[in-house]
Amino acid sequence: MNSADEAPYLRVAVDVGGTFTDVFVQNERTGKSHVAKVPSTADPIDGVLAGVRAAGIDLDRVALFAHGTTVATNALITRNFPLAAMVTTAGFRDVIEIRRGTKQDLWDTYLDVAPPPIPRRHRLTVPERVDFSGKVLGALDEVEARRVAKVLRARKMTTVAVCFANSHANPVNELRMCEILREELPDAYITASSDVLPEIFEHERFSTTVANAVLAPKVSAYVNNLQDKLAGDGYHHDLLVLHSGGGVMTPATIERHGARLAASGIAAGAIATRHLAELCGFGNAIGLDMGGTSTDITLVADGEIRMTNQWFVEYGYPICFPSIEVLTIGAGGGSLAWIDEGGSLRNGPQSAGSVPGPAAYGNGGTVPTNTDANIVLGRLGSSLIDGGMSLDREAAATAIKAVVGDSLGMNVEDAAEAIVAVANANMADAVRLLSIRRGYDPRDFALVAFGGAGPLHGVDVARELSIPTVLVPPSPGVTSAFGCLLVDIQHDLSTMYLARADTARLEDVEEAFERLETEANKRLDAESVAPGDRAIERFVDMRYVGQWRSMSVPVGHPVRSIDDITAAFHNEHEREHSYRRDDAPVEIYRLAVRAVGAVQKPELTPAERVDTTWTPNPLGHRSVRYTGGREAVETPVFDRTHLPAGAELRGPAIIQQLDSTVVVPPDAAAVVDRWGTIVITV
Amino acid sequence: MVSQAVEKDLDPVTFEVLKNAFSTIVDQMAEQILRTCYSFVIYARDFSSALCDRDGNTIMQGSQDIAVHVGTLHFTAKAVIEEFGDDINPGDVFALNDPYLGGTHFSDMRIVRPIFHDNELIAFSQSNGHWADVGGKVPGSFDMTAHEHFGEGLRVTPIRIWDRGRYLHDVVRMVLANTRSPEIAGGDLHAQAQATKVAEDEIGRLIAKYGPNTVTTAFDRVQDYVEKVTSQRVAQLPDGEWETEDFLDADPARGEGLVRVRVKLSIDGDRIRYDCSGSDPAVANPLNASNGSAFSGLITGTKMFFPDVPLNSGFYRVVDVDLGPTGSVLNATWPTAVTGFCSGAYEKIVSCVFELWSQVVPERAIASCFNLEYLLVGGQDQRSPDSPNFMWYDWMVGGWGGRNGRDGSNCTSAVFGVGEEVQPFEAQERLSPVVTTSHEIIMDSGGPGAFRGGCGVRKGGTLTDAGRTVMSYCNDRSRSVTWGIEGGLPSMPHGLWLHRHDAAGPEYLGATFSNVAVGPGDSFERPSAGGGGYGDPLLRDPAAVLEDVLDGYVSVRRAALDYGVVVTENDADLLDYEIDVAATNELREQIRQSRRSWLQEDPQDIAARYSSGELDKFDLVRRYGVIVDWGTGELLGETTKSFRAMIQRRAVACWTT
C-alpha cells in the first residue's frame, strides 16, 4: 500500500520489441536507474507485466508509466483487423484501391502491392458532393445514407471509415453521415476523414482514415486493458503511450486517434538519441540503432528530430500524421553475407533470425552473418550476455570460408573484414540518405550508437562518414525503453490554408491558428494537462507558387508579419535544396500546430566526481583485427561496469557489458562522461 | 582517418561501396527533383536521373525512374558529346529534347551536366523530366493529327544553357517563351539543373575519398558487373527463336485495318537478339516510335523478366537490336511525328516482348496490360477574373495482364511508367474548372481467363467555368483490344465518350483525337482497359469467380457469359451468393460446344445485334471477335479479320476442350 507520507517515486518505461520487452526504471529518490529484459510474448501485455515483475517494480510506487508498443504496427503488418467498412462518395468507391497506382518494385511483375485494408465488398457509396472550395454541390442523400447504415449494421461492422470527396474543405456531409451511422450502429467506431486528417489529396486522407478505423478498436482495447491491469496492481495514474510523432497520449485520446500509434515501437530510439546527444552538448545527432535483423536510423538537427508526413507499413497505404522519420535497413547482427551471381559480396537484407541464428550460435546456421565476422575478427568475444551463451568461433570461420572466402579467394580474416566493411558501407549509405540528401553534413553530427550491435560498428560507420564523435549510452540494449521516459504529451493538428503569401491576410492566418489551438487545448484538457505545463508551437507550410511539395517553417506566436515567414521560407529552401528564387511568388499551403503537455522527466544524476586518476584495469586481452589493419592487434578487454566517470582509454580497446560490446579501434580515444556515456573521438 | 583504397583495380569491398554510392547519388537527384519541381507531370514521377560515363554510357539510373526513359539515357549523353565534342567545359550545362537523337518525345526535356576532375571530363549527370507543355498547336503538346513534327512542339537539339558557369539567359528564355507556361517550365529547368549538380558534388566527394582512378574504374566495373550477371542468366536459358505480332488500331491515311508491329526474339548462348523487320510503315499520326524509344520498349519488356538485375549500359551490351528498315512504325525518322509513341508503337513492342518471354520463362508469364492513355483538356479558367490558362492533363491506372497462377493486378500504373502516380482529383479540381464525376473500377473490365486480367477504371468529369477549351486524347486499343494469352480472352475497348450539355446522349470520339472544342456543362468519361486473361476462362476455379462477384469485379451476368459459372444471388446486402454447381457444369459444357463457332459467325450480323442493343462490347470482343466503331456500330471488316486471327492464335489454339 502506498503510505501517505510516501509519494510515488518510480518512473517506469516499458518498450516492447519483436524479440525482447525492455524495462527501464528510474528511482527519483536515489537518482539511480536499473533495467530488465524479458522475452516478448504473444499477448504483449503478458510481457509487459513479466517485465514489471522482473524489474522488481512495486506499482504502488510508480509515479509515471510510459509505454512503447508495436501492437498497432503488428496489426498493420499481419492485417489482423476487426470487421471494417468504408462509406464514400458515389463514384469514388475505389480511391483506396486505385491509390496512386504505383508499385514499390517497378520491374517485378509478380510482386504485387497489397490489397486495400478494407475489401471492395465492404466499401459502400452514397450520393453527395462538395466542391474544391467547400460549396455543397449535392446534399447527402439521407434515404440512401440510412439504407447503407442499415446494411452495415446487418453485416455487423465494428468500425466504419467515412471518407467523402473534398471533406477537408467542408465536412458537413461527412459529419451528417457519421451521425446516421452512430444512430444505426451505436457500438461501432465511426471515423471521419475530416476529423482524422483535414487535408487535401483524397487517397492520403482516406488511407490515413482507414488506418485509424481498422486500428482504433484493437489499439484502444489494448491500452484500456493494460491500464486496467496496471491499476489493479496499484498504478494510479494515466498510462502514457508513445505515438509515432514522438510524444505520448493517454488512453482517453487513443480511442479517437488509434492510427497515431502506428510507429509507437520504433520512435523511442530517436528520442533517446536526442536526449543523450544533448547531455553531451550535441544539438546534431544521428541515431544508429542496430539490432539482430535491422538497423533503425534517425536524425536530430538543431535539437529537433527529423519528421515525415508520409509513413507506411505496407507500400501504397500512407499514414499521413507527423511521424519520426525512421529509415530501417536490413543490416543487423544476424544479416547474412552472400555472393551474388555477378561475384559481388552482398550483406543482408536477409537475416539468420533467431533460428538458426549466426553460425557461431551452433544451431545449424551455415551462412555467415555480421556476428560471425565480428567473432572471427575478435571484436566479439566467445560469449554473449554475461557468459549466458557461448559462441563457436570455429563454426563462424567455417561458414565465412565456405561462403565468402573461397569464392573471393580470401583468407578467413580478410573475408570477415570484407563482410563487416560491406555492412558498414550499407549503413553509411543509409545515413547519407537521411543526412546529405537532406542537406545536412554528417561532419556536423555525433553518431549515437546503440542496440545490441550498434557499438560494435559505430566507430567504423562514423569514420566512413567523417563523423568525428560516437556516443555509446550506458545501456545500449535498452536505450529505446529509456527514450519512452523522455517525452511529453503531444498533439499535432493541421488545417489547409491555401493563399499566396503576397495576398494572405495576417488576421486570417492568426484566426486559423487560434481555431487549431482551441481544439489542441481541448485535447490537452482531456488529458488533464495543467495550463502551466502547456506549450503550443506553430508551423506554416509554404512553397514557391507552382511547386508541389511544401516545406514547414516554424513561426512565432502571434505571427508578426507574412513577410517574416516568407523570408524564413526562402532561407529554409536554400538550406535544404541549395538554391532560392527570391523573385518567385510564394504560397502558404497548410497551417499546423504542435501542442505539448509537459511531462516531468527523469533527472539523471551525474556522477558525483570524475575520477581522473583511474588506471586501466582490463579483464584480460585478446587479439582483434580492425578495419584497414592487416594484422590483428593485442587488445585489452574491459568490463564496462568497472569504468568510472572520467575513465579514459586509448584505442585499441574492447569494452564488454551485459547487452553489448563497444569497439574502440586504434587511433580512437574513449572517455566515460559524468552521465555514464562513452564518448569516442574517432 | 580516411582509408585510401588501392588505386589499381577494385577490391570487392570498394566495388560494392561505390556501386551503392552511385545508386544513392541518382536517387538523391530524384529526391531533389520531387521536392523542387513545378510540373505536375514531373511531380507524378515522369522523370529519370542518370549517371553516365565520359563516353555517355549509363552507369546508374534511378531506382524509381520511369520505364520509358530506360534505354534512352545513354543516347542523350552521346548526343551531347556528338554535338559539342571537345567544347565541353567545367560549369557547362546542356539541354535537349530531340526524339530523333535517341530521345523519347519533345515533352521530355533532358538536362545534362558534364562532370570534371582536374579539368578532365570523367562523367555526365542528367535529369530528364516531362514538362507540362512545350508549345505547339495543342495544349500539353500532344497533337494527335500531326503527320510531321512541325507544330507539335518545340524541338530542342542539343544546346548549351550554362557556359562555364554563366547562365545563358537569352537561350533559355527563347526555349521557355515557346511554352504555354514559361514560369513552370523555368522552375523545372532550374530544379533539373540543380539535381545534376547534386551528382557532381557527390562524385567530387567520392573522388576526394577514393581517388579519381578508383572512381572511374568503378564506372566501368559497374557496367561490366551488370553485363556479366545478365549474360550468365541468359546462358542458362534455352536457345531458340520466338516471334509474334501486335497491332496499333489504324493508320488514318489508310482507312480501317490494324497496323502491324512484329518482334522476333532469338536467344543464342549468352546473347539476346531482337529483330523487328516486317513491321508496317509509319502511320499518319504521332503514335510512331523513333529508334530510341523502340530500343527502350525492347529493353523495358526484357528487364521485367530479369527484375533483380540492375540496369545500365552493361545490360544493353547483351542485347543486339535490329529495328529493321527505317520509316516503319517503330523506326520512324525525321520529320515523322512520334510524340504519341508511348501509347502507340512503344506499348505494342512491350506487349510483344512480354508474350515472347512468357514462352521462354513461363513461370513469369504475363498477358497484355492496358494501354497508356493521356487526356488533355486545356483552356481558360473563368473561375477567376483574369482567366488564366488551365491544363487538365490526366492519365489513368488500368489492369495488368493475367499471370501464370495469379490474377493480373488491378488499378496499376501503365507499364510505360510503373512509378508514375495518378493525380489526386481534389488537387485537379482546385487547379481546373473540371468536376470529377467518377474514378472507380469498371465491373467486368478484366480479360477473362483461368487467371483473370486486372481490372481497369473509369474516370470522367464535367466542365464548369471553362472558356475557349479544347480536348485531345492520346491513346490506342479501341480496336486492337488488350489481349490474353494461353487461352485467355481480351478485356475491353478504349475510347472516350463526350456528352454535350445540350445533347440527348453521349457521342463516341474514339481513342485518338485532337482539339475538340468543349464548354461549360459538357461531360466526358473514358475507361482504362483491364488486363488480358491468362489461360482458358472455363478452367477458372468457380470459387474465385464467386469472390470476384462478391467484390463487384465481375457481375453475376458475366460470371455466366465469360466463365460459365452460375451464381445465385440470395441477399446482396448480406453478400449472400452461392454457386449453382449443376447449372455451372451444364453451362460450361454448352459454351465448350459453341465457342469456336461463335468466332465464325457473320460479323455483319453481330454488328447489327450490337447496334440493336442485344449484344454489348464485351460480347463482341470476347465471344464473337468482332470489332465495330463503338459509337456508330459500323462493322470494321478488315480489323475484325485480323482480330479474329489473333484470338485464334492466342486463345482458341490453347483451348484443350
Interface residues (C-beta under 8 A of the other chain):
Chain A: A90 G91 F92 R93 D94 V95 E97 I98 R99 R100 G101 T102 K103 D105 L106 W107 D108 T109 Y110 L111 D112 V113 P119 R120 R121 R129 D131 F132 L137 V151 A154 R155 A165 N166 H168 I200 F201 E202 H203 E204 D340 E341 G342 G343 S344 L345 R346 L408 A418 A421 V422 A425 N426 D429 R432 L433 I436 R437 R463 S466 L498 Y544 G546 Q547 W548 R549 E576 H577 S578 Y579 R581 A584 T627 G628 D667 V682
Chain B: M1 V2 S3 D11 P12 V13 F15 E16 V17 K19 N20 A21 T24 D27 Q28 E31 Q32 L34 R35 T36 C37 Y38 F40 Y43 R45 S63 Q64 D65 A67 E183 I184 G187 H190 Q194 K197 E202 Y225 V226 K228 V229 Q232 R233 K303 M304 F306 P307 D308 R364 I366 M396 V397 W400 R403 R406 S409 N410 C411 T412 S413 V418 G419 E420 E421 V422 P424 F425 E426 A427 E429 R430 V435 T436 T437 S438 H439 E440 I441 V457 L550 D551 G552 Y553 D573 L574 L575
